[in-house]
């Protein structure tokens, strides 16, 4: 996947030890898909013992806004 990460997403990934491959796995094979309060798609998936959430831009699904766990 050719993803573009916001500075915020990169910071959160480092803080939470979430790799780019974790993000890609979440986007490709998610457990839950919903939207955030701004209408951006929010993908969720169990990765190992963790549950991560990836928010992408509603107008560009290759732009990662943030990553949560």
C-alpha positions in Angstrom: 0.0 0.0 0.0 1.2 3.5 -0.8 0.1 5.2 2.4 0.9 8.8 3.4 1.2 9.4 7.2 0.4 12.8 8.8 3.0 14.0 11.3 0.4 13.3 14.0 0.0 9.7 12.9 3.8 9.1 12.9 4.1 10.6 16.4 1.2 8.4 17.7 2.7 5.3 16.0 6.0 5.9 17.7 4.4 6.5 21.1 2.3 3.3 20.8 4.8 1.1 19.1 2.6 0.5 16.1 4.4 -0.4 12.9 3.5 0.5 9.3 2.8 -3.2 8.7 0.3 -3.1 11.6 -1.5 -0.1 10.0 -1.6 -1.8 6.6 -2.9 -5.0 8.2 -5.7 -3.0 9.9 -6.7 -1.3 6.8 -6.7 -4.4 4.6 -8.4 -6.8 7.1 -10.3 -4.9 9.7 -12.8 -6.1 12.3 -14.8 -3.0 12.5 -15.3 0.0 10.2 -17.1 3.1 11.4 -16.5 6.9 11.1 -15.1 9.5 13.4 -17.0 12.7 14.3 -15.7 14.3 11.2 -16.9 11.5 8.9 -13.4 10.0 8.4 -13.3 6.2 8.1 -12.0 4.5 11.3 -10.7 1.0 10.9 -10.2 -1.3 13.9 -8.5 -4.6 14.3 -6.9 -6.9 16.8 -3.2 -7.1 16.2 -1.7 -9.7 18.6 -3.0 -8.8 22.1 -3.7 -5.2 21.1 -6.7 -3.5 19.4 -5.6 -0.7 17.1 -7.6 1.9 15.3 -6.6 3.7 12.2 -8.3 6.9 10.9 -7.9 7.9 7.3 -9.1 10.9 5.4 -12.6 10.6 4.0 -11.4 12.1 0.7 -8.1 10.2 0.4 -8.1 6.7 2.0 -4.3 6.5 1.6 -3.8 9.4 4.0 -3.5 8.2 7.6 -4.6 10.9 10.0 -4.0 9.1 13.3 -3.5 5.8 15.0 -4.9 4.8 18.3 -4.8 1.7 20.6 
